[in-house]
């Protein structure tokens, strides 16, 4: 790569933090593991300053008309549209997704924020009849206050838009904490915030590797709402951190989506959906297809066609045209998954594709893993126990829907599931009985901004997107008025 390492700063109270007195977080390009950027590492004192200024700004911000707040969000979106290619390039550099996927993430970010801004005119309360004359009973919806947004590494920009839009339009202020692997985009995003003229303290951004600083962010009594996208273990930690102050929580956590294919399914359509839903973003999507459960009678035909389709995936330079999959963001994550693959092979699974670093000089450095398919997998094997978050697809045979559903519902998490069948009775049974937050029926992975993204069981609490997602950034205030 051999380019100059650029430094990015954190943003608190409309100020860019001086990096000369603070440590720096090194950010690697996942395709080569070369450091291409550094970001200011905030101290505990910096976090306290962010909390205090966010709290101070929230009072005035919350009193603004919702449409005024929405206009600021529109102003950020306008600037992001003008810099679409720049932000896409940053996403490729720090996260490793292909340039086409990165452009899509920028577009999704704009859509998330635009939808939230449009919702500024649709925040609704309620008026109910009272027991006596000359009374009013009203339910108002009001902001929580200071919101902390903890963003995962798989969508560094979209997750900011997904949280910032609803937080700001409802009158909250927000402190963005990006993942330490992917903090560059967050810093650049705050440049747009500054250019859009938002009042100081309404949007703060802190990046840190300091455990005490990170803990203060979620344990402080100033924080009134935490929105986390991360692992189930991270969600448990948030629960503990929020307990003392009874802090509000929005938790979008891990999943292990089954991809169920029954014998009457359109096999070609199911194969295409299975591949797209597994290998998108190098398998780093929480609602990705994590394991295929295919009916015995069609398992061989489905598997043969799937292998042929996976072989068409082009892995390589994420900036190059025609490339379908780039590197994984994390070296440690791939080492964990590679061990799970080895363990599953020892359990009797057959490795029919991939299973390690692709061959070729371009793959000698970086976080590369070949698209991998395992067959002869059994429920309870290593690759079915744990969320993979990598381009690895285990395939297991089932007798039918009831067996697949039993395996799925027995799991502790319940984020999403896929079902391919033309039997409308099974569609209805799945809707009633599959214990997950999202079901894709005869449909590949997708996420519409007007939908609702939530998990059941240990996959989360609350949710994001659409009118229901915006509701989570508001609390209700009941008014009894006698006149």
Buried (B, 14 or more C-beta within 10 A) or exposed (E): EEEEEEEBBBBBBBBBBEBEEBBBBBBBBBBBEBEBBBBBBBBBEBBBBBBBBBBBBBEEBBEBEBEEBBBBBBBBBEBBEEBBEEBBBBBBBBBBBBBBBBBBBBBBBBBBBBBBBBBBEEBEBEEEEBEEEEEEBBEEBBBBBBBBBBBBBBBBBBBBBBBBBBBBBBBBBBBBBBBBBBBBBBBBBBBBBBEBEBBBBBBBBBBBBBEEBBBBBBBBEBBBBBBBBBBBEBBEBBBEBBEEBEBBBBBBBBBBBBBBBBBBBBBEBBBBBBBBBBBBBBBBBBBBBBBBBBBEBBBEEBBEBBBEBBEEBEBBBBBEEEBBBBBBBBBEBBEBBBEBBBBBBEBEBEBBBBBBBBEEEBBEBBBBBBBBBBBBBEBEBBBBEBBBBBBBBBBBBBEBBEBBBEBBBEBEBBBBBBBBBEBEEBBEBBEEEBBBBBBBBBEBBEBEBEBBBBBBBBBBBBBBBBBBBBBBBBBEEEEEEEE
